[in-house]
C-alpha cells in the first residue's frame, strides 16, 4: 500500500491528472483496502447504518486550475450529510500537519470530516454512535 501511495504522490507532483486517472486511483484504493477500512465498510455498505448511503474512496475535486484537477480521495463519504470519514492508522501520527490542511480544505467545501482511529474499531458500537451523531 505504501508503495502505491509513493507512486501516487510522484504521479501527482509530475503530471496534470485527468478525471479518468483519478477514478482509476480510487478503484485501486478500493481493491487494496486496509483491514480497518474493510471492517468499517462492512458496517457502512448497502445502507447498513441507519439506511444512509456511503461510498468508499470517492474522489472529491476541490480545485480546477488550467486543466489540472486537485483532489482528495477520502476513505468513506456520505453525500446526504456531506460527511467524510477518515480512518487514521499509525501513519497519521506523522502526518498531522498534512491531515489538518486536508481537513481545512474539505471544511471549506462545507464537508464535515470525522476522523476515527483504527483502534476505535475495537468497539464498533461506539464507532456507529460516533457516526450517527453526524446524522442529526
Backbone as numpy.savetxt, mean C-alpha at the origin, in Angstrom:
# Nx Ny Nz CAx CAy CAz Cx Cy Cz
12.28 -10.40 -2.56 11.47 -9.21 -2.56 12.33 -7.95 -2.56
13.38 -7.94 -1.73 14.25 -6.76 -1.67 14.95 -6.53 -3.00
15.31 -7.62 -3.70 15.94 -7.48 -5.01 14.99 -6.79 -5.97
13.71 -7.19 -5.94 12.72 -6.56 -6.80 12.59 -5.08 -6.48
12.57 -4.74 -5.18 12.46 -3.33 -4.80 13.66 -2.53 -5.29
14.85 -3.14 -5.23 16.04 -2.45 -5.73 15.90 -2.20 -7.23
15.45 -3.20 -7.97 15.25 -3.03 -9.41 14.22 -1.95 -9.67
13.13 -1.97 -8.89 12.08 -0.97 -9.04 12.62 0.43 -8.80
13.40 0.61 -7.72 13.96 1.93 -7.42 14.87 2.41 -8.54
15.70 1.51 -9.06 16.60 1.86 -10.15 15.80 2.25 -11.39
14.80 1.45 -11.69 13.95 1.73 -12.85 13.24 3.06 -12.67
12.74 3.31 -11.47 11.98 4.53 -11.19 12.86 5.77 -11.34
14.11 5.69 -10.98 14.98 6.85 -11.05 15.45 7.14 -12.48
15.52 6.10 -13.30 16.17 6.26 -14.59 15.22 6.31 -15.78
13.94 6.13 -15.59 13.04 6.12 -16.73 11.76 6.88 -16.40
11.08 7.24 -17.45 9.75 7.80 -17.31 8.79 6.63 -17.48
8.02 6.37 -16.45 7.17 5.19 -16.45 5.83 5.50 -17.06
5.35 4.57 -17.82 4.02 4.63 -18.40 3.07 3.88 -17.48
1.77 4.15 -17.61 0.82 3.54 -16.70 0.84 2.01 -16.77
0.99 1.45 -17.96 1.01 0.00 -18.07 2.22 -0.60 -17.34
3.31 0.15 -17.26 4.48 -0.33 -16.50 4.20 -0.31 -15.00
3.49 0.70 -14.56 3.11 0.78 -13.16 2.20 -0.39 -12.80
1.24 -0.69 -13.69 0.35 -1.83 -13.46 1.12 -3.14 -13.38
2.13 -3.28 -14.19 2.94 -4.50 -14.16 3.69 -4.63 -12.84
4.18 -3.53 -12.32 4.84 -3.55 -11.01 3.84 -3.99 -9.95
2.63 -3.43 -10.01 1.59 -3.81 -9.03 1.27 -5.30 -9.14
1.19 -5.81 -10.35 0.93 -7.26 -10.53 2.04 -8.10 -9.92
3.28 -7.68 -10.11 4.40 -8.42 -9.54 4.35 -8.39 -8.01
3.99 -7.25 -7.46 3.87 -7.15 -6.01 2.75 -8.05 -5.49
1.64 -8.14 -6.23 0.54 -9.02 -5.81 0.96 -10.48 -5.85
1.77 -10.83 -6.84 2.24 -12.23 -6.94 3.29 -12.57 -5.89
3.93 -11.57 -5.30 5.01 -11.79 -4.34 4.70 -11.15 -2.99
3.51 -11.37 -2.49 3.12 -10.78 -1.21 3.95 -11.36 -0.07
4.14 -10.53 0.95 4.79 -11.01 2.17 3.79 -11.88 2.93
4.28 -12.63 3.91 3.39 -13.44 4.73 2.36 -12.57 5.44
2.79 -11.43 5.94 1.88 -10.52 6.64 0.79 -10.02 5.68
1.17 -9.66 4.46 0.19 -9.20 3.48 -0.80 -10.31 3.15
-0.32 -11.53 3.02 -1.21 -12.66 2.74 -2.22 -12.85 3.87
-1.74 -12.74 5.11 -2.63 -12.93 6.27 -3.73 -11.86 6.30
-3.35 -10.60 6.12 -4.35 -9.54 6.15 -5.27 -9.62 4.93
-4.74 -10.00 3.81 -5.56 -10.10 2.59 -6.69 -11.13 2.78
-6.43 -12.20 3.51 -7.48 -13.19 3.77 -8.64 -12.57 4.55
-8.36 -11.58 5.36 -9.39 -10.89 6.13 -10.13 -9.87 5.27
-9.43 -9.20 4.36 -10.00 -8.10 3.60 -10.64 -8.51 2.27
-10.17 -9.58 1.68 -10.62 -9.94 0.32 -12.10 -10.32 0.28
-12.67 -10.20 -0.89 -14.07 -10.59 -1.13 -15.06 -9.92 -0.17
-14.75 -8.68 0.21 -15.62 -7.91 1.12 -15.85 -8.63 2.45
-14.85 -9.39 2.89 -14.97 -10.14 4.15 -15.08 -9.26 5.38
-14.55 -8.07 5.34 -14.59 -7.18 6.50 -15.73 -6.19 6.33
-16.85 -6.47 6.96 -18.02 -5.58 6.98 -18.51 -5.19 5.58
-18.27 -6.03 4.60 -18.75 -5.76 3.24 -18.00 -4.67 2.50
-16.87 -4.25 3.03 -16.08 -3.18 2.41 -15.15 -3.75 1.34
-15.07 -3.06 0.22 -14.23 -3.50 -0.90 -12.82 -2.97 -0.74
-11.85 -3.89 -0.69 -10.44 -3.54 -0.64 -9.75 -4.10 -1.87
-8.75 -3.37 -2.33 -7.86 -3.88 -3.36 -6.47 -3.96 -2.75
-5.63 -4.78 -3.36 -4.25 -4.88 -2.86 -3.30 -4.39 -3.94
-2.24 -3.77 -3.50 -1.24 -3.18 -4.38 -1.91 -2.42 -5.54
-2.73 -1.46 -5.15 -3.46 -0.61 -6.10 -2.66 0.67 -6.34
-2.20 0.91 -7.57 -1.39 2.12 -7.84 -2.19 3.40 -7.61
-1.55 4.35 -6.95 -2.14 5.67 -6.74 -1.19 6.69 -7.35
-1.66 7.34 -8.41 -0.87 8.37 -9.09 -1.05 9.67 -8.32
0.05 10.29 -7.92 -0.08 11.53 -7.17 0.46 12.74 -7.92
1.14 12.52 -9.03 1.63 13.66 -9.81 1.89 13.21 -11.24
1.62 14.12 -12.16 1.88 13.88 -13.57 2.69 15.07 -14.06
3.89 14.80 -14.57 4.78 15.88 -14.93 5.48 15.54 -16.24
5.10 16.23 -17.31 5.74 16.04 -18.61 5.82 14.55 -18.99
4.68 13.91 -18.99 4.51 12.50 -19.35 5.15 11.53 -18.36
5.60 12.02 -17.21 6.13 11.14 -16.18 5.10 11.03 -15.06
4.84 9.81 -14.63 3.89 9.57 -13.57 4.62 9.31 -12.27
4.18 9.95 -11.21 4.71 9.70 -9.88 3.63 8.97 -9.10
4.00 7.90 -8.43 2.98 7.03 -7.88 3.48 6.31 -6.63
2.52 5.78 -5.89 2.77 4.86 -4.79 1.90 3.63 -5.02
2.35 2.52 -4.52 1.55 1.31 -4.56 1.38 0.83 -3.12
0.29 1.26 -2.47 0.08 0.84 -1.09 -0.29 -0.64 -1.01
-0.13 -1.20 0.18 -0.44 -2.61 0.37 -1.92 -2.89 0.11
-2.80 -2.06 0.72 -4.25 -2.24 0.56 -4.91 -0.88 0.45
-6.06 -0.86 -0.26 -6.75 0.40 -0.48 -8.25 0.15 -0.52
-8.99 1.00 0.21 -10.45 0.99 0.17 -10.89 2.33 -0.39
-11.37 2.33 -1.64 -11.74 3.57 -2.31 -12.95 4.24 -1.65
-13.90 3.45 -1.16 -15.11 4.00 -0.55 -14.78 4.93 0.61
-13.79 4.57 1.40 -13.40 5.36 2.56 -12.07 6.09 2.37
-11.53 6.01 1.17 -10.24 6.63 0.85 -9.20 6.26 1.90
-9.15 4.96 2.19 -8.29 4.43 3.24 -7.17 3.60 2.65
-5.95 3.98 2.96 -4.75 3.25 2.57 -4.27 2.50 3.81
-4.02 1.20 3.65 -3.47 0.42 4.75 -2.07 -0.03 4.36
-1.12 0.31 5.21 0.27 -0.07 5.00 0.69 -1.00 6.12
1.23 -2.15 5.78 1.80 -3.05 6.76 3.27 -2.71 6.92
3.68 -2.52 8.15 5.05 -2.11 8.42 5.83 -3.27 9.03
6.72 -3.81 8.22 7.64 -4.83 8.70 8.89 -4.17 9.26
9.88 -4.98 9.53 11.11 -4.48 10.15 11.80 -3.40 9.33
11.73 -3.49 8.01 12.42 -2.51 7.15 11.92 -1.08 7.41
10.67 -0.96 7.85 10.12 0.38 8.08 10.74 1.07 9.29
11.44 0.31 10.13 12.16 0.93 11.25 13.29 1.81 10.74
13.74 1.56 9.52 14.86 2.30 8.93 14.41 3.29 7.85
13.10 3.38 7.62 12.56 4.22 6.55 11.54 5.22 7.08
11.68 5.63 8.30 10.68 6.49 8.92 10.49 7.81 8.16
11.58 8.42 7.72 11.48 9.68 6.97 10.76 9.46 5.63
11.12 8.41 4.94 10.47 8.08 3.66 8.98 7.83 3.88
8.63 7.05 4.90 7.23 6.76 5.19 6.46 8.03 5.54
7.10 8.92 6.30 6.44 10.16 6.68 6.14 11.02 5.44
7.11 11.11 4.52 6.90 11.88 3.29 5.78 11.27 2.46
5.79 9.96 2.36 4.75 9.25 1.61 3.38 9.50 2.22
3.29 9.43 3.55 2.02 9.68 4.24 1.53 11.11 4.00
2.45 12.07 3.99 2.07 13.46 3.75 1.50 13.64 2.33
2.12 13.01 1.37 1.64 13.10 -0.02 0.26 12.46 -0.12
0.10 11.27 0.46 -1.20 10.60 0.39 -2.27 11.41 1.12
-1.91 12.02 2.24 -2.86 12.87 2.97 -3.27 14.08 2.15
-2.33 14.62 1.37 -2.65 15.77 0.51 -3.66 15.39 -0.58
-3.78 14.10 -0.86 -4.77 13.61 -1.82 -6.09 13.25 -1.13
-6.21 13.64 0.14 -7.39 13.36 0.96 -7.55 11.86 1.23
-6.43 11.15 1.29 -6.43 9.74 1.63 -5.96 9.59 3.07
-6.59 8.70 3.79 -6.19 8.43 5.16 -5.27 7.22 5.16
-4.16 7.31 5.87 -3.18 6.23 5.91 -3.23 5.58 7.28
-3.42 4.28 7.27 -3.40 3.48 8.49 -2.20 2.55 8.42
-1.30 2.72 9.36 -0.11 1.86 9.42 -0.32 0.80 10.49
-0.06 -0.44 10.10 -0.20 -1.57 11.01 1.12 -2.31 11.02
1.66 -2.50 12.19 2.90 -3.27 12.32 2.60 -4.75 12.13
3.51 -5.44 11.49 3.32 -6.86 11.25 3.00 -7.62 12.53
3.62 -7.23 13.64 3.41 -7.92 14.91 1.96 -7.80 15.38
1.29 -6.73 14.99 -0.10 -6.53 15.39 -1.02 -7.61 14.81
-0.60 -8.25 13.72 -1.43 -9.26 13.08 -1.62 -10.50 13.95
-0.83 -10.60 15.02 -1.01 -11.71 15.95 -2.38 -11.64 16.62
-2.93 -10.45 16.76 -4.27 -10.27 17.31 -5.15 -9.71 16.19
-5.63 -10.58 15.34 -6.37 -10.15 14.15 -7.68 -9.44 14.52
-8.30 -9.81 15.62 -9.53 -9.11 16.03 -9.24 -7.64 16.33
-8.12 -7.37 16.99 -7.73 -5.99 17.28 -7.43 -5.23 15.99
-6.80 -5.90 15.03 -6.50 -5.27 13.74 -7.80 -4.94 13.01
-8.74 -5.88 13.01 -10.04 -5.62 12.37 -10.72 -4.41 12.99
-10.69 -4.35 14.31 -11.31 -3.21 15.00 -10.60 -1.90 14.68
-9.29 -1.95 14.57 -8.51 -0.77 14.21 -8.90 -0.27 12.82
-9.12 -1.18 11.90 -9.55 -0.82 10.55 -10.97 -0.29 10.58
-11.84 -0.95 11.33 -13.25 -0.54 11.42 -13.39 0.89 11.93
-12.50 1.34 12.78 -12.56 2.70 13.29 -12.55 3.73 12.16
-12.02 3.36 11.01 -11.94 4.28 9.87 -13.17 4.23 8.98
-14.12 3.37 9.32 -15.36 3.26 8.56 -16.46 4.20 9.08
-16.18 4.91 10.15 -17.21 5.77 10.75 -17.25 7.11 10.07
